[in-house]
Amino acid sequence: KTPDRWLPRDPRLIRLTGVHPFNVEAPLSDLFNEGFLTSPELFYVRNHGHVPQVQDEAVLDWQFSIEGLVEHPLTLSLRDLLEGYEQRTYPITLVCAGNRRKEQNVVRKTKGFSWGAAGVSTALFTGVMMADVLEKAKPKRGARYVCMEGADELPNGCYGTNIKLRSAMDRDKGIMLAHAMNGEMLRPDHGKPLRAVVPGQIGGRSVKWLKRLVVTPNPSDNWYHIWDNRVLPTIVSPEESANKPSWWQDERYAIYDLSPNSVIASPAHDEIVSMDDPAESYCVKGYAYSGGGRRVTRVEVSIDKGRSWRLTDIDYLEDRYREAPRQHLCGGTLDMADYEASFCWCFWSIEIPSAELYSASDVLVRAMDDILGMMNSPWFRVAIYLDG
Ligand code: MTE
């Protein structure tokens, strides 16, 4: 029996974990060539199990509950969300916390499978602000987390995790209950008919096939919240980590905000770059993103193994919408006044004279976000002199 056999999937997608569950990324060049918005066909997929099958006729009747430490527990259908709440549309980049793990696995094997650099995608998500729904339910004093559960049935229960209630109530954080992607109903692999979208945080917090929101004083006790998406202290090896449940249960090691990241899409890895005319230049380009709503402010490229760095030009997706700051888009309102934070990837590029590239054996890239100049954390370096 092959689960998910009913689902059509794009043959260009690269499978990362055999036949099941479905974990895929697009070839990096295909993803990048799509531009800022990724089509649903090439949007990366991270599924822990089979995809819940929801017929189109049943979509509006999909129910989910808001319960726990709230004054007014609610059960809402997707129809209620569409009819009773303001619809919003925002461009949002989702990233799997494992994006680029392949490079790490080459240096030292981790417990996770090998994502290339395409475990990231961007779409215009339409839905309702989670804050609007939580306000109706009225969280009680002492509430700190919103635990979320999906409808997928997995070996260790359903998929679940939490976000902080403080972030969920803060509209500037852009956390949504989304039902559409690029103007069409969510595809089954991406949570049809309803999912959470948590911008600026690791993709694992954006629960798909959403069934329950439980407001709690404590973090989620869901198996997948505890045993996934954590960074244990580096002294714990992957082998040892299995014997340390108390470390896994320590919420301090749970990861939320994404960190700055940058990737070269062109030239591709191992590409043979032709140098017909040394007077010409080559356009080196790729993507970058950061987390927590911070904007990438600087992307630099080196062709001399990190000895010197050149500034690149950066093109921001959000800037495309600044000319019409309030507009109706994909069935929701996009309001850039609400969107000061940066929840999307940006594309950077730089022309490098071919003659200079000719002498390089590799190209490096690094990105910094808007905490540049503060919170400085490069390698600390001291000079020493030998005595005698
Ligand atoms: N939600 C449910 N219910 N089940 C899952 O397996 N995977 C999570 C998250 N939400 C998951 C889920 C992870 S780890 C990621 S990175 C994102 O969904 C991926 O979203 P996408 O498949 O739409 O790209």
Residues whose N, C-alpha, C, O or C-beta is under 5 A from the ligand:
A	BS01	MTE	Y44 V45 R46 N47 H48 G49 V95 C96 A97 G150 A151 D152 Y159 D189 H190 G203 G204 S206 V207 K208 W209
